[in-house]
Amino acid sequence: MPFSPDQIAELNLLALFDSASSQEGIKVHQHSAAPEAVSAAERLFNKGLITQHDGGYLTSPPSVSLVVQLAVSPEFNQSGAA
């Protein structure tokens, strides 16, 4: 089952988080970020995976685990994400 465009945008946004540090967050600027990134951040916030509607920090061990998996996945890294 392929990922939807919304899911790809969410994965791309999660891939921006530093997998080595829970102390570093991201900021998705509403006026300058791609609309897909702004929407993805809002969806991730609504799902409880990030702390702010425009980025912030990862909220839970499962979201941190996902970011670590993305960081080490050669398939994801070759797709041009992050």
FIKOLKOL-481846 format. One record per residue (C-alpha): residue number from 1; chain; x, y, z. Coordinates in pm, whole numbers, plus 50000, padded with zeros to 5 digits. Last residue first. Layout:
N
R   n chain  east north    up
R NUM     A     X     Y     Z
...
END
This chain:
82
R   n chain  east north    up
R  82     A 51499 51620 50454
R  81     A 51369 51369 50204
R  80     A 51557 51308 49882
R  79     A 51426 50957 49824
R  78     A 51769 50812 49896
R  77     A 51733 50889 50268
R  76     A 51407 50698 50285
R  75     A 51549 50383 50126
R  74     A 51869 50403 50330
R  73     A 51671 50401 50655
R  72     A 51892 50513 50942
R  71     A 51739 50856 50999
R  70     A 51387 50737 50926
R  69     A 51416 50470 51196
R  68     A 51542 50729 51444
R  67     A 51251 50958 51355
R  66     A 51004 50674 51408
R  65     A 51154 50592 51748
R  64     A 51121 50956 51855
R  63     A 50754 50949 51752
R  62     A 50699 50627 51946
R  61     A 50887 50761 52252
R  60     A 50655 51060 52276
R  59     A 50618 51430 52219
R  58     A 50862 51532 51948
R  57     A 50946 51899 51981
R  56     A 50812 52224 51843
R  55     A 50664 52224 51497
R  54     A 50397 52469 51386
R  53     A 50095 52316 51562
R  52     A 50315 52269 51867
R  51     A 50423 51971 52078
R  50     A 50473 51705 51810
R  49     A 50335 51350 51780
R  48     A 49996 51416 51940
R  47     A 49793 51327 51631
R  46     A 49664 51685 51615
R  45     A 50024 51809 51627
R  44     A 50121 51574 51344
R  43     A 49823 51700 51142
R  42     A 49916 52066 51201
R  41     A 50278 51999 51107
R  40     A 50169 51825 50788
R  39     A 49948 52119 50692
R  38     A 50235 52365 50730
R  37     A 50471 52131 50544
R  36     A 50228 52087 50253
R  35     A 50177 52465 50235
R  34     A 50552 52506 50179
R  33     A 50709 52717 50450
R  32     A 50732 53097 50425
R  31     A 50419 53238 50584
R  30     A 50337 52967 50838
R  29     A 50696 52917 50948
R  28     A 50746 52552 51043
R  27     A 50976 52554 51347
R  26     A 51181 52253 51451
R  25     A 51290 52104 51781
R  24     A 51621 52018 51940
R  23     A 51637 51888 52298
R  22     A 51535 51532 52209
R  21     A 51875 51487 52051
R  20     A 52035 51225 51827
R  19     A 51737 51178 51594
R  18     A 51743 51546 51501
R  17     A 51397 51628 51365
R  16     A 51377 51702 50992
R  15     A 51272 51343 50916
R  14     A 50943 51410 51096
R  13     A 50862 51674 50835
R  12     A 50936 51440 50546
R  11     A 50727 51169 50711
R  10     A 50434 51410 50748
R   9     A 50462 51525 50385
R   8     A 50475 51162 50271
R   7     A 50164 51085 50477
R   6     A 49977 51376 50317
R   5     A 50084 51265 49967
R   4     A 49944 50917 50045
R   3     A 50183 50631 50114
R   2     A 50166 50326 49891
R   1     A 50000 50000 50000
END
